[in-house]
Amino acid sequence: MSKRKKALFQLIVLSIIIGLISWHTVYWHISNMHTTIFEYIEAGKGYLTVLYYIGLIIVTGILLGILMGKILEVLGYQEKKAGNTAGGEK
């Protein structure tokens, strides 16, 4: 399997995972589960609310970063290596 095909497959899988996370967030909003989780703060379980939202933010951010890298791979972007910029050797 070529490098670009592998990156395309990973891109599709990452897109599906991010779509599922988005669906989960919208579903919780529609079903008013987000109000239930905020009631945990009053019940002394505020750490659960904080852990959930921080975890959601971290996972989504990491997945979006990887997704952007895979998009660049599929498009064929290649990083150009800089030469010796120290100026010591010529």
Backbone hydrogen bonds in HBPLUS format (Angstrom, degrees):
<---DONOR---> <-ACCEPTOR-->    atom                        ^
c    i                          cat <-CA-CA->   ^        H-A-AA   ^      H-
h    n   atom  resd res      DA  || num        DHA   H-A  angle D-A-AA Bond
n    s   type  num  typ     dist DA aas  dist angle  dist       angle   num
A0006-LYS N   A0002-SER O   3.03 MM   4  6.25 159.7  2.07 151.0 156.7     1
A0007-ALA N   A0003-LYS O   3.00 MM   4  6.18 154.8  2.06 141.3 148.5     2
A0008-LEU N   A0004-ARG O   2.85 MM   4  6.05 147.1  1.96 141.9 151.3     3
A0009-PHE N   A0005-LYS O   2.94 MM   4  6.21 158.0  1.99 148.2 153.2     4
A0010-GLN N   A0006-LYS O   3.00 MM   4  6.26 161.0  2.03 148.3 153.5     5
A0011-LEU N   A0007-ALA O   2.82 MM   4  5.97 145.5  1.94 140.5 150.8     6
A0012-ILE N   A0008-LEU O   2.97 MM   4  6.26 153.6  2.04 148.6 154.4     7
A0013-VAL N   A0009-PHE O   3.04 MM   4  6.34 162.2  2.07 150.5 155.1     8
A0014-LEU N   A0010-GLN O   2.89 MM   4  6.05 164.1  1.91 150.1 154.5     9
A0015-SER N   A0011-LEU O   2.94 MM   4  6.08 152.3  2.02 143.4 151.3    10
A0016-ILE N   A0012-ILE O   3.03 MM   4  6.28 153.0  2.10 147.3 154.0    11
A0017-ILE N   A0013-VAL O   2.99 MM   4  6.29 160.2  2.03 150.7 156.1    12
A0018-ILE N   A0014-LEU O   2.92 MM   4  6.11 164.5  1.94 151.9 155.8    13
A0019-GLY N   A0015-SER O   2.88 MM   4  6.00 149.8  1.98 140.6 149.7    14
A0020-LEU N   A0016-ILE O   2.89 MM   4  6.17 150.3  1.98 148.0 155.6    15
A0021-ILE N   A0017-ILE O   3.00 MM   4  6.31 152.6  2.07 147.4 154.8    16
A0022-SER N   A0018-ILE O   2.95 MM   4  6.17 157.0  2.00 145.9 152.2    17
A0023-TRP N   A0019-GLY O   2.84 MM   4  6.08 157.6  1.89 146.5 153.1    18
A0024-HIS N   A0020-LEU O   2.88 MM   4  6.03 157.6  1.93 144.5 150.7    19
A0025-THR N   A0021-ILE O   3.03 MM   4  6.28 157.1  2.08 147.2 152.5    20
A0026-VAL N   A0022-SER O   2.98 MM   4  6.26 164.8  2.00 154.8 158.4    21
A0027-TYR N   A0023-TRP O   2.78 MM   4  5.92 162.1  1.81 154.4 160.1    22
A0028-TRP N   A0024-HIS O   2.96 MM   4  6.15 156.4  2.02 146.8 152.7    23
A0029-HIS N   A0025-THR O   3.11 MM   4  6.36 147.0  2.22 140.5 149.4    24
A0030-ILE N   A0026-VAL O   2.89 MM   4  6.19 159.1  1.94 153.8 159.3    25
A0031-SER N   A0027-TYR O   2.90 MM   4  6.04 160.0  1.94 151.9 157.1    26
A0033-MET N   A0028-TRP O   2.93 MM   5  4.94 139.1  2.10 148.3 154.5    27
A0032-ASN N   A0029-HIS O   3.34 MM   3  5.17 161.6  2.38 100.1 104.5    28
A0037-ILE N   A0033-MET O   2.97 MM   4  6.32 154.7  2.04 151.6 157.9    29
A0038-PHE N   A0034-HIS O   3.17 MM   4  6.32 141.6  2.32 133.5 143.0    30
A0039-GLU N   A0035-THR O   3.15 MM   4  6.40 128.2  2.43 135.1 147.7    31
A0039-GLU N   A0036-THR O   3.10 MM   3  5.13 136.3  2.30  95.6 108.0    32
A0040-TYR N   A0037-ILE O   3.23 MM   3  5.35 147.7  2.34  97.4 106.6    33
A0041-ILE N   A0038-PHE O   3.25 MM   3  5.64 149.7  2.35 104.4 111.6    34
A0043-ALA N   A0039-GLU O   3.24 MM   4  6.52 141.4  2.40 140.5 151.5    35
A0045-LYS N   A0040-TYR O   2.75 MM   5  4.87 150.6  1.84 162.2 155.0    36
A0044-GLY N   A0041-ILE O   3.32 MM   3  5.43 162.9  2.35 103.9 107.5    37
A0048-LEU N   A0045-LYS O   3.09 MM   3  5.78 145.4  2.21 116.1 123.7    38
A0050-VAL N   A0046-GLY O   3.06 MM   4  6.39 164.4  2.08 156.0 159.9    39
A0051-LEU N   A0047-TYR O   2.86 MM   4  5.95 164.7  1.88 147.3 152.1    40
A0052-TYR N   A0048-LEU O   2.93 MM   4  6.02 156.7  1.99 144.4 150.8    41
A0053-TYR N   A0049-THR O   3.08 MM   4  6.30 175.2  2.08 155.2 155.8    42
A0054-ILE N   A0050-VAL O   2.90 MM   4  5.96 164.2  1.93 154.9 160.0    43
A0055-GLY N   A0051-LEU O   2.91 MM   4  5.78 155.6  1.97 138.4 146.2    44
A0056-LEU N   A0052-TYR O   2.89 MM   4  6.08 155.0  1.95 147.5 154.9    45
A0057-ILE N   A0053-TYR O   3.00 MM   4  6.14 157.8  2.05 144.3 149.7    46
A0058-ILE N   A0054-ILE O   2.89 MM   4  6.08 166.3  1.90 153.9 157.6    47
A0059-VAL N   A0055-GLY O   2.94 MM   4  6.00 172.5  1.95 152.8 155.3    48
A0060-THR N   A0056-LEU O   3.04 MM   4  6.00 161.8  2.07 142.2 148.0    49
A0061-GLY N   A0057-ILE O   2.91 MM   4  5.97 158.4  1.96 146.2 152.7    50
A0062-ILE N   A0058-ILE O   2.96 MM   4  6.15 164.0  1.99 153.3 157.2    51
A0063-LEU N   A0059-VAL O   2.96 MM   4  6.11 166.1  1.98 151.0 155.3    52
A0064-LEU N   A0060-THR O   2.91 MM   4  6.03 156.1  1.97 147.7 154.3    53
A0065-GLY N   A0061-GLY O   3.01 MM   4  6.18 153.0  2.08 144.6 151.7    54
A0066-ILE N   A0062-ILE O   2.99 MM   4  6.28 161.2  2.03 153.3 157.8    55
A0067-LEU N   A0063-LEU O   2.85 MM   4  5.98 154.8  1.91 144.4 152.4    56
A0068-MET N   A0064-LEU O   2.97 MM   4  6.19 154.3  2.03 145.9 151.3    57
A0069-GLY N   A0065-GLY O   3.20 MM   4  6.48 154.2  2.27 142.9 149.5    58
A0070-LYS N   A0066-ILE O   2.95 MM   4  6.28 154.0  2.02 151.3 158.5    59
A0071-ILE N   A0067-LEU O   2.93 MM   4  6.19 150.3  2.02 148.6 156.9    60
A0072-LEU N   A0068-MET O   3.10 MM   4  6.37 157.5  2.15 145.5 150.8    61
A0073-GLU N   A0069-GLY O   3.00 MM   4  6.31 148.9  2.10 142.3 151.3    62
A0074-VAL N   A0070-LYS O   2.93 MM   4  6.16 159.8  1.97 150.3 154.7    63
A0075-LEU N   A0071-ILE O   3.01 MM   4  6.22 153.4  2.08 146.8 154.2    64
A0077-TYR N   A0072-LEU O   3.00 MM   5  5.39 159.5  2.04 161.4 157.2    65
A0076-GLY N   A0073-GLU O   3.10 MM   3  5.10 147.5  2.20  97.8 107.8    66
